[in-house]
Amino acid sequence: MPPAGPQPTSSTRAGCGGNCESANVAKSNAVSLAQARRIAVRAQLLDGSATDVLSTVRRLSFLQIDTVAPVAVPQQLVLWSRLGASFDPAELDRLLWDERKLFEYGAFIRPIEDLPLLLARMRRPRGKSVGERRAEQWLKTNAAARRYVLRELERRGPLLSRELDDRAVQPWGSTGGWWGNRNVTLMLELLHGRGAIAVAGRKAGQRLWALAEAWYPPVDPVPLDEAERLLDERRFRALGVRLRRGGSWEVHPEAVDAPVPSRTTLLSPFDRLIHDRARMEALFGFHYRLEMFVPKAKRMYGYYVLPILRGDRLVGRLEPVFDRKANVLRVNGVWWEDGAKPVSLDRPLRDLARWLGAASIER
């Protein structure tokens, strides 16, 4: 539970003077920790106000992509936490690959409205760091392979990486390194990062690649400094509050403060409410670490444990595993925070099982 004692204050660009503890819009020069929690939960649409996939992604600014799925992949689990069993993963795919109202770049899914901002990043000058200089030299050395990839994508795309030949004359490094002899994959990643190609779909989880000009709508990038400013503003708005040095809170001027319903849900380890662990501990007094890379004997809880959000409090954690062969949602453990009153998990677990298509729940 949140620690007792003095509560952090927050500065905003909009002031209202006096006590705004119950104000609808957070405009005070100082907010209590309770207000900061409510603002953070509401800003992330974890108060039950999310209505559909597209508006939710636009509000959150992005979804992080990962392949780890003891329950479901995080880009889907984050949406389930907000939309419940009504969330259809096929809707996310439709918005990505059919309507193109969302796009995949790097390890994130973003609204297409952000494309001009990301293009500014993609097309920025490179060469300041050792890694950038090495990548530029590698692309120059393998210019023929680069031309081949772009030509094949223009002629036959979208393509999987395995449908392209490795024509690199110089590998990235030794076969024992991270990239090893995966020269085609590295070439695609570098071209993607520079805005020359785009992810145009997925086949059995693998990315399909196309020329950017054939996939993205025509847009003009904004200046890089303006793009970074706007991206930072959107991240801030999605968070509602952010932790400053010294422990004070900065509140977004559009942040809304109001009571949060006593809704219970489970959070992905990649959820932005808890992604910044220091911010999470300051807001909720909740210490959380993902232990999937911790040896089993040294884990405090479990392999892939999900925090339990009740209203605007993190009250515990739970380790669910979806056994796809048996079609069973198993709960390996539940741990409540000291001082937290245990709450019923029947409804969120039934909702999760229904969304996953699990035939039963084992607790």
C-alpha positions as a Markdown table, in Angstrom:
| # | Residue | x | y | z |
|---|---|---|---|---|
| 1 | Met | 0.0 | 0.0 | 0.0 |
| 2 | Pro | 1.2 | 3.6 | -0.5 |
| 3 | Pro | 3.5 | 4.7 | 2.2 |
| 4 | Ala | 2.3 | 7.0 | 5.0 |
| 5 | Gly | 3.9 | 10.5 | 5.5 |
| 6 | Pro | 4.1 | 13.7 | 3.5 |
| 7 | Gln | 2.5 | 13.4 | 0.0 |
| 8 | Pro | 4.3 | 14.6 | -3.1 |
| 9 | Thr | 3.1 | 17.8 | -4.6 |
| 10 | Ser | 2.6 | 18.6 | -8.3 |
| 11 | Ser | 3.1 | 21.6 | -10.5 |
| 12 | Thr | 1.0 | 22.2 | -13.5 |
| 13 | Arg | 0.7 | 24.9 | -16.1 |
| 14 | Ala | -2.9 | 25.6 | -15.1 |
| 15 | Gly | -3.6 | 26.8 | -11.6 |
| 16 | Cys | -6.8 | 27.1 | -9.7 |
| 17 | Gly | -5.7 | 28.3 | -6.3 |
| 18 | Gly | -7.0 | 26.6 | -3.2 |
| 19 | Asn | -7.9 | 22.9 | -2.7 |
| 20 | Cys | -9.0 | 21.0 | -5.8 |
| 21 | Glu | -9.3 | 17.6 | -4.2 |
| 22 | Ser | -12.7 | 17.0 | -5.8 |
| 23 | Ala | -12.3 | 19.1 | -9.0 |
| 24 | Asn | -13.2 | 17.4 | -12.3 |
| 25 | Val | -10.1 | 18.8 | -14.0 |
| 26 | Ala | -6.8 | 18.8 | -12.1 |
| 27 | Lys | -5.8 | 22.5 | -12.2 |
| 28 | Ser | -4.2 | 22.9 | -8.8 |
| 29 | Asn | -0.6 | 23.8 | -8.2 |
| 30 | Ala | -0.3 | 20.9 | -5.7 |
| 31 | Val | -2.1 | 17.6 | -5.8 |
| 32 | Ser | -2.3 | 14.9 | -3.2 |
| 33 | Leu | -1.0 | 11.4 | -3.8 |
| 34 | Ala | -4.6 | 10.2 | -3.9 |
| 35 | Gln | -5.3 | 12.6 | -6.7 |
| 36 | Ala | -2.2 | 11.6 | -8.6 |
| 37 | Arg | -3.2 | 8.0 | -8.4 |
| 38 | Arg | -6.7 | 8.7 | -9.7 |
| 39 | Ile | -5.4 | 10.9 | -12.5 |
| 40 | Ala | -2.9 | 8.2 | -13.6 |
| 41 | Val | -5.5 | 5.5 | -13.6 |
| 42 | Arg | -8.1 | 7.6 | -15.5 |
| 43 | Ala | -5.5 | 8.8 | -18.0 |
| 44 | Gln | -4.7 | 5.2 | -18.9 |
| 45 | Leu | -8.4 | 4.4 | -19.3 |
| 46 | Leu | -8.3 | 1.8 | -16.5 |
| 47 | Asp | -11.4 | 3.3 | -14.9 |
| 48 | Gly | -13.7 | 1.4 | -17.2 |
| 49 | Ser | -14.2 | 4.3 | -19.7 |
| 50 | Ala | -12.5 | 2.7 | -22.7 |
| 51 | Thr | -15.0 | 2.0 | -25.5 |
| 52 | Asp | -13.1 | 0.7 | -28.5 |
| 53 | Val | -9.7 | -0.4 | -29.8 |
| 54 | Leu | -8.9 | 2.6 | -32.0 |
| 55 | Ser | -9.8 | 5.4 | -29.5 |
| 56 | Thr | -8.0 | 3.4 | -26.7 |
| 57 | Val | -4.7 | 3.1 | -28.7 |
| 58 | Arg | -5.0 | 6.8 | -29.6 |
| 59 | Arg | -5.4 | 7.7 | -26.0 |
| 60 | Leu | -2.5 | 5.4 | -24.8 |
| 61 | Ser | -0.3 | 6.7 | -27.7 |
| 62 | Phe | 1.1 | 3.3 | -28.3 |
| 63 | Leu | 1.1 | -0.4 | -27.5 |
| 64 | Gln | 4.3 | -2.3 | -26.8 |
| 65 | Ile | 4.7 | -5.5 | -28.9 |
| 66 | Asp | 6.2 | -8.6 | -27.4 |
| 67 | Thr | 6.0 | -12.4 | -28.2 |
| 68 | Val | 5.9 | -13.6 | -24.6 |
| 69 | Ala | 2.5 | -15.0 | -23.9 |
| 70 | Pro | 1.9 | -17.2 | -20.9 |
| 71 | Val | -1.6 | -15.6 | -21.0 |
| 72 | Ala | -1.6 | -13.5 | -24.1 |
| 73 | Val | 0.8 | -11.2 | -25.9 |
| 74 | Pro | 1.1 | -7.8 | -24.1 |
| 75 | Gln | -0.3 | -5.7 | -27.0 |
| 76 | Gln | -3.5 | -7.7 | -26.6 |
| 77 | Leu | -3.5 | -8.1 | -22.9 |
| 78 | Val | -3.2 | -4.3 | -22.4 |
| 79 | Leu | -6.4 | -3.8 | -24.4 |
| 80 | Trp | -8.2 | -6.6 | -22.5 |
| 81 | Ser | -7.4 | -4.8 | -19.2 |
| 82 | Arg | -9.4 | -1.8 | -20.5 |
| 83 | Leu | -12.0 | -3.3 | -22.8 |
| 84 | Gly | -12.6 | -6.7 | -21.2 |
| 85 | Ala | -13.8 | -9.8 | -23.0 |
| 86 | Ser | -15.5 | -7.5 | -25.6 |
| 87 | Phe | -12.0 | -6.9 | -27.1 |
| 88 | Asp | -11.6 | -8.9 | -30.3 |
| 89 | Pro | -7.9 | -9.3 | -31.4 |
| 90 | Ala | -9.2 | -9.5 | -34.9 |
| 91 | Glu | -10.2 | -5.8 | -34.6 |
| 92 | Leu | -6.6 | -4.9 | -33.8 |
| 93 | Asp | -5.5 | -6.7 | -36.9 |
| 94 | Arg | -8.1 | -5.1 | -39.0 |
| 95 | Leu | -7.1 | -1.6 | -37.9 |
| 96 | Leu | -3.4 | -2.5 | -38.6 |
| 97 | Trp | -3.5 | -4.4 | -41.9 |
| 98 | Asp | -6.9 | -3.6 | -43.5 |
| 99 | Glu | -7.9 | 0.0 | -42.6 |
| 100 | Arg | -4.3 | 1.1 | -41.7 |
| 101 | Lys | -5.5 | 3.4 | -39.0 |
| 102 | Leu | -2.7 | 1.9 | -36.9 |
| 103 | Phe | 0.8 | 1.0 | -37.9 |
| 104 | Glu | 3.7 | -1.1 | -36.5 |
| 105 | Tyr | 7.1 | 0.5 | -36.1 |
| 106 | Gly | 9.9 | -0.9 | -34.0 |
| 107 | Ala | 8.3 | -2.8 | -31.1 |
| 108 | Phe | 5.2 | -0.6 | -31.0 |
| 109 | Ile | 1.8 | -0.2 | -32.5 |
| 110 | Arg | 0.9 | 3.5 | -33.0 |
| 111 | Pro | -2.0 | 5.6 | -34.4 |
| 112 | Ile | -1.4 | 6.5 | -38.1 |
| 113 | Glu | -1.7 | 10.2 | -37.0 |
| 114 | Asp | 1.8 | 9.8 | -35.5 |
| 115 | Leu | 3.4 | 8.7 | -38.7 |
| 116 | Pro | 4.7 | 12.2 | -39.6 |
| 117 | Leu | 6.3 | 12.4 | -36.2 |
| 118 | Leu | 7.9 | 9.0 | -36.5 |
| 119 | Leu | 9.1 | 9.7 | -40.0 |
| 120 | Ala | 11.1 | 12.6 | -38.6 |
| 121 | Arg | 12.9 | 10.1 | -36.3 |
| 122 | Met | 13.3 | 7.6 | -39.1 |
| 123 | Arg | 14.9 | 10.2 | -41.5 |
| 124 | Arg | 17.1 | 11.9 | -39.0 |
| 125 | Pro | 20.8 | 12.3 | -39.7 |
| 126 | Arg | 22.8 | 9.5 | -38.2 |
| 127 | Gly | 26.4 | 9.1 | -37.2 |
| 128 | Lys | 26.7 | 10.6 | -33.8 |
| 129 | Ser | 27.2 | 7.3 | -31.9 |
| 130 | Val | 29.6 | 4.4 | -32.5 |
| 131 | Gly | 26.6 | 2.1 | -33.3 |
| 132 | Glu | 25.1 | 4.5 | -35.8 |
| 133 | Arg | 28.5 | 4.9 | -37.6 |
| 134 | Arg | 28.9 | 1.1 | -37.7 |
| 135 | Ala | 25.4 | 0.6 | -39.1 |
| 136 | Glu | 26.0 | 3.3 | -41.8 |
| 137 | Gln | 29.3 | 1.7 | -42.8 |
| 138 | Trp | 27.7 | -1.7 | -42.9 |
| 139 | Leu | 24.9 | -0.4 | -45.2 |
| 140 | Lys | 27.5 | 1.3 | -47.4 |
| 141 | Thr | 29.6 | -1.9 | -47.7 |
| 142 | Asn | 26.5 | -3.9 | -48.5 |
| 143 | Ala | 24.9 | -1.4 | -50.9 |
| 144 | Ala | 24.3 | -4.1 | -53.5 |
| 145 | Ala | 22.4 | -6.2 | -51.0 |
| 146 | Arg | 20.4 | -3.2 | -49.9 |
| 147 | Arg | 19.4 | -2.5 | -53.5 |
| 148 | Tyr | 18.5 | -6.1 | -54.0 |
| 149 | Val | 16.1 | -6.1 | -51.0 |
| 150 | Leu | 14.4 | -2.9 | -52.0 |
| 151 | Arg | 14.1 | -4.2 | -55.6 |
| 152 | Glu | 12.5 | -7.5 | -54.5 |
| 153 | Leu | 10.1 | -5.7 | -52.2 |
| 154 | Glu | 9.0 | -3.5 | -55.0 |
| 155 | Arg | 8.7 | -6.4 | -57.4 |
| 156 | Arg | 7.2 | -9.1 | -55.1 |
| 157 | Gly | 6.4 | -7.6 | -51.8 |
| 158 | Pro | 5.1 | -7.9 | -49.1 |
| 159 | Leu | 7.6 | -10.6 | -48.3 |
| 160 | Leu | 8.9 | -12.5 | -45.2 |
| 161 | Ser | 12.5 | -12.2 | -44.4 |
| 162 | Arg | 13.1 | -15.9 | -45.4 |
| 163 | Glu | 11.9 | -15.1 | -48.9 |
| 164 | Leu | 14.9 | -12.9 | -49.5 |
| 165 | Asp | 18.4 | -14.1 | -50.3 |
| 166 | Asp | 21.4 | -13.1 | -48.2 |
| 167 | Arg | 23.5 | -11.1 | -50.5 |
| 168 | Ala | 25.6 | -9.3 | -47.9 |
| 169 | Val | 29.3 | -9.3 | -48.8 |
| 170 | Gln | 30.3 | -8.5 | -45.2 |
| 171 | Pro | 28.4 | -10.0 | -42.2 |
| 172 | Trp | 27.6 | -7.8 | -39.2 |
| 173 | Gly | 29.7 | -9.9 | -36.9 |
| 174 | Ser | 30.7 | -13.4 | -35.8 |
| 175 | Thr | 28.2 | -16.2 | -36.1 |
| 176 | Gly | 28.1 | -16.4 | -32.3 |
| 177 | Gly | 26.9 | -12.9 | -31.8 |
| 178 | Trp | 23.3 | -11.7 | -31.5 |
| 179 | Trp | 22.9 | -11.1 | -35.2 |
| 180 | Gly | 25.2 | -13.9 | -36.2 |
| 181 | Asn | 24.7 | -14.6 | -39.9 |
| 182 | Arg | 21.2 | -13.1 | -39.9 |
| 183 | Asn | 22.2 | -10.5 | -42.4 |
| 184 | Val | 18.8 | -10.3 | -44.1 |
| 185 | Thr | 17.0 | -9.6 | -40.8 |
| 186 | Leu | 19.5 | -6.9 | -39.9 |
| 187 | Met | 19.2 | -5.3 | -43.3 |
| 188 | Leu | 15.4 | -5.2 | -42.9 |
| 189 | Glu | 15.7 | -3.8 | -39.4 |
| 190 | Leu | 18.0 | -1.0 | -40.6 |
| 191 | Leu | 15.9 | -0.1 | -43.6 |
| 192 | His | 12.8 | -0.1 | -41.4 |
| 193 | Gly | 14.4 | 2.1 | -38.9 |
| 194 | Arg | 15.3 | 4.6 | -41.7 |
| 195 | Gly | 11.8 | 4.7 | -43.1 |
| 196 | Ala | 12.6 | 2.9 | -46.4 |
| 197 | Ile | 10.4 | -0.1 | -45.7 |
| 198 | Ala | 7.3 | -0.9 | -43.5 |
| 199 | Val | 5.7 | -3.8 | -41.7 |
| 200 | Ala | 2.7 | -4.6 | -43.9 |
| 201 | Gly | 1.3 | -7.6 | -42.1 |
| 202 | Arg | 2.2 | -10.7 | -40.1 |
| 203 | Lys | 2.1 | -14.3 | -41.1 |
| 204 | Ala | 2.3 | -16.8 | -38.3 |
| 205 | Gly | 3.7 | -14.0 | -36.1 |
| 206 | Gln | 6.5 | -13.2 | -38.6 |
| 207 | Arg | 6.6 | -9.7 | -40.2 |
| 208 | Leu | 5.7 | -9.1 | -43.8 |
| 209 | Trp | 7.8 | -6.3 | -45.4 |
| 210 | Ala | 6.9 | -3.8 | -48.1 |
| 211 | Leu | 8.3 | -0.6 | -49.4 |
| 212 | Ala | 7.3 | 2.3 | -47.2 |
| 213 | Glu | 5.9 | 4.3 | -50.1 |
| 214 | Ala | 3.7 | 1.4 | -51.0 |
| 215 | Trp | 2.3 | 1.0 | -47.5 |
| 216 | Tyr | 2.3 | 4.3 | -45.6 |
| 217 | Pro | 0.0 | 7.1 | -46.7 |
| 218 | Pro | 1.7 | 10.1 | -48.2 |
| 219 | Val | 2.7 | 12.5 | -45.4 |
| 220 | Asp | 5.3 | 15.1 | -44.8 |
| 221 | Pro | 7.5 | 14.7 | -41.7 |
| 222 | Val | 7.7 | 17.6 | -39.3 |
| 223 | Pro | 11.1 | 19.0 | -38.1 |
| 224 | Leu | 12.7 | 16.6 | -35.7 |
| 225 | Asp | 12.7 | 18.9 | -32.6 |
| 226 | Glu | 9.0 | 19.6 | -33.1 |
| 227 | Ala | 8.3 | 15.9 | -33.6 |
| 228 | Glu | 10.1 | 15.0 | -30.3 |
| 229 | Arg | 8.1 | 17.8 | -28.5 |
| 230 | Leu | 4.8 | 16.5 | -29.8 |
| 231 | Leu | 5.6 | 12.8 | -29.0 |
| 232 | Asp | 6.7 | 13.8 | -25.5 |
| 233 | Glu | 3.4 | 15.7 | -25.0 |
| 234 | Arg | 1.4 | 12.7 | -26.1 |
| 235 | Arg | 3.2 | 10.4 | -23.8 |
| 236 | Phe | 2.7 | 12.9 | -20.9 |
| 237 | Arg | -1.1 | 13.2 | -21.7 |
| 238 | Ala | -1.4 | 9.4 | -21.7 |
| 239 | Leu | 0.3 | 9.1 | -18.3 |
| 240 | Gly | -1.6 | 12.0 | -16.7 |
| 241 | Val | 1.1 | 12.6 | -14.1 |
| 242 | Arg | 4.9 | 12.1 | -14.2 |
| 243 | Leu | 7.4 | 12.0 | -11.4 |
| 244 | Arg | 9.9 | 14.8 | -11.2 |
| 245 | Arg | 13.3 | 14.7 | -9.6 |
| 246 | Gly | 12.9 | 15.3 | -5.9 |
| 247 | Gly | 9.6 | 13.4 | -5.7 |
| 248 | Ser | 7.1 | 16.1 | -6.9 |
| 249 | Trp | 4.4 | 15.4 | -9.4 |
| 250 | Glu | 3.8 | 17.2 | -12.7 |
| 251 | Val | 0.3 | 16.9 | -13.9 |
| 252 | His | -0.8 | 17.3 | -17.5 |
| 253 | Pro | -3.1 | 20.3 | -17.9 |
| 254 | Glu | -5.8 | 18.2 | -19.5 |
| 255 | Ala | -5.7 | 15.6 | -16.8 |
| 256 | Val | -9.1 | 14.7 | -15.2 |
| 257 | Asp | -9.4 | 13.9 | -11.5 |
| 258 | Ala | -12.6 | 12.1 | -10.4 |
| 259 | Pro | -13.4 | 9.1 | -8.3 |
| 260 | Val | -12.3 | 5.8 | -9.9 |
| 261 | Pro | -14.9 | 3.0 | -9.8 |
| 262 | Ser | -14.1 | -0.1 | -7.8 |
| 263 | Arg | -13.2 | -2.1 | -10.9 |
| 264 | Thr | -10.9 | -5.0 | -10.7 |
| 265 | Thr | -8.6 | -6.0 | -13.5 |
| 266 | Leu | -5.1 | -7.5 | -14.1 |
| 267 | Leu | -2.3 | -5.6 | -15.7 |
| 268 | Ser | 0.3 | -6.8 | -18.2 |
| 269 | Pro | 3.9 | -6.3 | -17.1 |
| 270 | Phe | 4.2 | -4.0 | -20.2 |
| 271 | Asp | 1.2 | -1.9 | -19.2 |
| 272 | Arg | 2.2 | 1.8 | -19.2 |
| 273 | Leu | 0.6 | 2.4 | -15.8 |
| 274 | Ile | 3.4 | 0.2 | -14.3 |
| 275 | His | 6.1 | 0.2 | -16.9 |
| 276 | Asp | 8.1 | 2.9 | -15.2 |
| 277 | Arg | 8.8 | 1.0 | -11.9 |
| 278 | Ala | 10.0 | 4.0 | -10.0 |
| 279 | Arg | 6.9 | 6.0 | -10.9 |
| 280 | Met | 4.7 | 3.0 | -10.0 |
| 281 | Glu | 6.3 | 2.7 | -6.6 |
| 282 | Ala | 5.9 | 6.4 | -5.9 |
| 283 | Leu | 2.3 | 6.3 | -6.9 |
| 284 | Phe | 1.2 | 3.0 | -5.4 |
| 285 | Gly | 3.8 | 1.9 | -2.9 |
| 286 | Phe | 3.9 | -1.3 | -4.9 |
| 287 | His | 7.3 | -3.0 | -5.6 |
| 288 | Tyr | 7.1 | -5.1 | -8.8 |
| 289 | Arg | 9.6 | -6.9 | -10.9 |
| 290 | Leu | 9.1 | -9.2 | -13.9 |
| 291 | Glu | 10.8 | -12.5 | -12.8 |
| 292 | Met | 10.8 | -14.4 | -16.1 |
| 293 | Phe | 14.6 | -14.2 | -16.3 |
| 294 | Val | 15.1 | -14.9 | -12.6 |
| 295 | Pro | 16.1 | -18.5 | -11.8 |
| 296 | Lys | 13.0 | -20.3 | -10.5 |
| 297 | Ala | 14.5 | -21.0 | -7.1 |
| 298 | Lys | 15.2 | -17.3 | -6.6 |
| 299 | Arg | 11.8 | -15.9 | -7.6 |
| 300 | Met | 9.7 | -14.2 | -5.0 |
| 301 | Tyr | 6.5 | -14.9 | -6.8 |
| 302 | Gly | 6.4 | -16.5 | -10.3 |
| 303 | Tyr | 7.5 | -16.5 | -13.9 |
| 304 | Tyr | 4.9 | -14.0 | -15.3 |
| 305 | Val | 2.9 | -12.4 | -12.5 |
| 306 | Leu | 0.3 | -9.7 | -13.2 |
| 307 | Pro | -0.5 | -6.9 | -10.8 |
| 308 | Ile | -4.1 | -6.7 | -9.5 |
| 309 | Leu | -5.6 | -3.2 | -9.9 |
| 310 | Arg | -8.7 | -2.5 | -7.8 |
| 311 | Gly | -10.0 | 1.0 | -8.5 |
| 312 | Asp | -7.0 | 3.2 | -8.1 |
| 313 | Arg | -4.9 | 0.8 | -5.9 |
| 314 | Leu | -2.6 | -2.0 | -6.7 |
| 315 | Val | -3.7 | -4.5 | -4.1 |
| 316 | Gly | -1.9 | -7.7 | -5.1 |
| 317 | Arg | -0.5 | -9.9 | -7.8 |
| 318 | Leu | -1.6 | -13.1 | -9.5 |
| 319 | Glu | 0.1 | -15.6 | -11.8 |
| 320 | Pro | -2.2 | -16.9 | -14.5 |
| 321 | Val | -1.2 | -19.3 | -17.2 |
| 322 | Phe | -3.3 | -20.2 | -20.2 |
| 323 | Asp | -2.8 | -23.9 | -21.0 |
| 324 | Arg | -3.7 | -23.9 | -24.6 |
| 325 | Lys | -3.5 | -27.7 | -25.1 |
| 326 | Ala | -5.9 | -28.3 | -22.2 |
| 327 | Asn | -7.9 | -25.1 | -22.9 |
| 328 | Val | -7.6 | -24.2 | -19.2 |
| 329 | Leu | -6.8 | -21.0 | -17.5 |
| 330 | Arg | -4.7 | -21.9 | -14.4 |
| 331 | Val | -4.0 | -19.7 | -11.5 |
| 332 | Asn | -0.6 | -20.7 | -10.0 |
| 333 | Gly | -0.7 | -18.2 | -7.1 |
| 334 | Val | -2.3 | -15.1 | -5.6 |
| 335 | Trp | -0.4 | -12.7 | -3.3 |
| 336 | Trp | -2.0 | -9.7 | -1.5 |
| 337 | Glu | -0.2 | -6.6 | -0.5 |
| 338 | Asp | 0.3 | -6.0 | 3.3 |
| 339 | Gly | -2.7 | -4.2 | 4.6 |
| 340 | Ala | -4.7 | -4.7 | 1.5 |
| 341 | Lys | -8.2 | -6.3 | 1.8 |
| 342 | Pro | -8.4 | -9.3 | -0.5 |
| 343 | Val | -11.1 | -8.8 | -3.2 |
| 344 | Ser | -13.0 | -11.3 | -5.3 |
| 345 | Leu | -11.2 | -12.3 | -8.4 |
| 346 | Asp | -14.1 | -14.3 | -9.8 |
| 347 | Arg | -15.3 | -11.7 | -12.3 |
| 348 | Pro | -11.9 | -10.7 | -13.8 |
| 349 | Leu | -10.9 | -14.3 | -14.1 |
| 350 | Arg | -14.1 | -15.3 | -15.7 |
| 351 | Asp | -13.8 | -12.4 | -18.1 |
| 352 | Leu | -10.2 | -13.3 | -18.9 |
| 353 | Ala | -11.1 | -17.0 | -19.5 |
| 354 | Arg | -14.0 | -16.0 | -21.7 |
| 355 | Trp | -11.8 | -13.7 | -23.8 |
| 356 | Leu | -9.1 | -16.4 | -24.1 |
| 357 | Gly | -11.6 | -19.0 | -25.0 |
| 358 | Ala | -10.7 | -21.2 | -22.0 |
| 359 | Ala | -13.2 | -23.9 | -21.1 |
| 360 | Ser | -12.4 | -23.7 | -17.4 |
| 361 | Ile | -10.5 | -22.1 | -14.7 |
| 362 | Glu | -8.3 | -24.0 | -12.2 |
| 363 | Arg | -7.4 | -22.2 | -9.0 |
